[in-house]
């Protein structure tokens, strides 16, 4: 399944994304969903603040820069594989549709793939779930 991207690299990006998410949530005040007054959807995104991505941090925040550097240091092929893992973790791709995720990433182009990865506020969860769904990790 993975050719250029290693599990360690994917986990590292997920770790950086997780710390960026903590920093972002701190900036937003860690508001519980119930305080937002929004109706919880039966399907799809359950966190209305996820749409903001890492925008509340600003482009110069240390964790945002670290995430951009970590993703930017990957090869184009590795970023396409990370994108496919992310899509699997989002539930948009099944493990057996791995090739479709790679084709989608190639069609989007590297700049759009990079933006999609970096703008996913739940990237840490999506990559971890993608690794699990792809049977690349056991936990």
C-alpha positions, 0 to 999 in steps of 0.5 A: 500500500505505502511506497514512499510514505513510511508509517513513522512519517505518517505518525509524525505528521499526525502527532504534529497535527494533534499538537496543532489541534490542541493549540488551536482549541486553546485559542478557541477557548475549548468550547464544548459542542453543546455550548455552541447551540448547533444541532448535532448531525446524524452523519458527517462532521460532528464538530462545527469548529472543524470547518475552521481548520487551523485558521484561528492560529494564523500562518505564523503559529509555531504548530502550524509552521511545524505541520507545514514543514513536516508535510512539505518535507515529504516527497510528492508521492508521499504527500499523495499517500498521506492524502489517501490515508487522510481520506480513508480516515475521513471515511471517504475511501475504503482500503481497497480503493487506495488507488482511487485516492492516489489518482484523486491526489494526482489529479488535484495537484501537489498544491491542492493536496498540501492545502487539503492536508494542512487545513484538516483540523482532525488530521491527527485522527484521520491519519491514525484511522487511515493507518488502522483501516489500511491495516498498517498499525494494530492500535 
